[in-house]
Amino acid sequence: MSVRGTAHEASTANRHGCYAGHRAVLATMHGKEAAISAALFERLGLVVSTAPNLDTDVLGTFTGEVPRTGTIRETAIAKARLGMAASGLPIGIASEGSYGPHPHIPFIAGGIELMVLIDDVRKIVVSEYLIEDSPVFDHVFAHPNDELSAFLDRIGFPDHALIVKAAEAGLAAGPVYKGLRGKQALASAIIHCAAHSRDGRTLIQTDMRAHMNPTRMATLRRLAVIFAERVSTPCPACAMPGYGQVNVETGLPCEACGAASIMVRHQVFGCVACEHRERRPRLDGLAYADQGHCPECNP
């Protein structure tokens, strides 16, 4: 079990709020504690450990052998519950990522990373997410002996590891090679997988597991800081931790006709425990929407 030292627990107990000196389990099998634990300890005083021999792949894998059946938030909660069951701790933390087309910008790759904290003492679930605009997330189809230098340079190989499998495996799934960080191992995997592919091609893709993708690990580190700030924020009504944005309201007035546009007008902040809600204006101060976002001007 990996545990942050206890030497500072007593000295920080009165400086970080309700989680100072408490213990939580981080459900991961991919080394995410390297990106997450420090921020939670420094901001919250929360001492984070990992549960040994935890298999979070049962909830889904990036390579698709085990499909993820729930939403990204549902899966993160299920992961945290796995860790809590294995450790016996009442506080569980987990993260889950989803990568593909960018959710807001056409034609580029993007990612969503979400983190959750379950506190069974307070009966709350706190979550926060981050959109990654520049992930190292890419793929290429290749035959054995195809030139891959441009692709390997683009994805930062070997720092970012690769996965290789048959492009068209047919009924039999064929072999899947993960965590490839050497050119010889990569070449061997391509030859082997091509032999199991109906068209002789292989699918070579970035390994998005956190410990195999330093860019994703850096994203998790950024999210951990944002998440720790969210958890440390008390509700102004009931003082429960985890107060933050829970929704948005659209309807920013059109600059041309004044009608409600599809752009965000307010952020909605709320509590994870009580019904307290508040509307806040946009952070960028924008008061009117471009008429290109107005259904009345552009029916």
Stockholm file with secondary structure:
# STOCKHOLM 1.0

chainA/1-299         MSVRGTAHEASTANRHGCYAGHRAVLATMHGKEAAISAALFERLGLVVSTAPNLDTDVLGTFTGEVPRTGTIRETAIAKARLGMAASGLPIGIASEGSYGPHPHIPFIAGGIELMVLIDDVRKIVVSEYLIEDSPVFDHVFAHPNDELSAFLDRIGFPDHALIVKAAEAGLAAGPVYKGLRGKQALASAIIHCAAHSRDGRTLIQTDMRAHMNPTRMATLRRLAVIFAERVSTPCPACAMPGYGQVNVETGLPCEACGAASIMVRHQVFGCVACEHRERRPRLDGLAYADQGHCPECNP
#=GR chainA/1-299 SS CCBCCSTTHHHHTTTSCTTTTCEEEECCSSCTHHHHHHHHHHHHCCEEEECTTCCGGGGCCTTSSSCCCSCHHHHHHHHHHHHHHHHCCSEEEEEEEEEEECSSSTTSEEEEEEEEEEETTTTEEEEEEEEESSCCCCEEEECTTCCCHHHHHHHTTTTSCEEEEESSCTTSCCCEEEEECSHHHHHHHHHHHHTTSTTSCEEEEECCSGGGCHHHHHHHHHHHHHHHHHHHCBCTTTCCBCCEEEEEEECCBBTTTCCBCSSEEEEEEECSSSCCEEEEECTTCCCSBCGGGCTTTCC
#=GC SS_cons         CCBCCSTTHHHHTTTSCTTTTCEEEECCSSCTHHHHHHHHHHHHCCEEEECTTCCGGGGCCTTSSSCCCSCHHHHHHHHHHHHHHHHCCSEEEEEEEEEEECSSSTTSEEEEEEEEEEETTTTEEEEEEEEESSCCCCEEEECTTCCCHHHHHHHTTTTSCEEEEESSCTTSCCCEEEEECSHHHHHHHHHHHHTTSTTSCEEEEECCSGGGCHHHHHHHHHHHHHHHHHHHCBCTTTCCBCCEEEEEEECCBBTTTCCBCSSEEEEEEECSSSCCEEEEECTTCCCSBCGGGCTTTCC
//
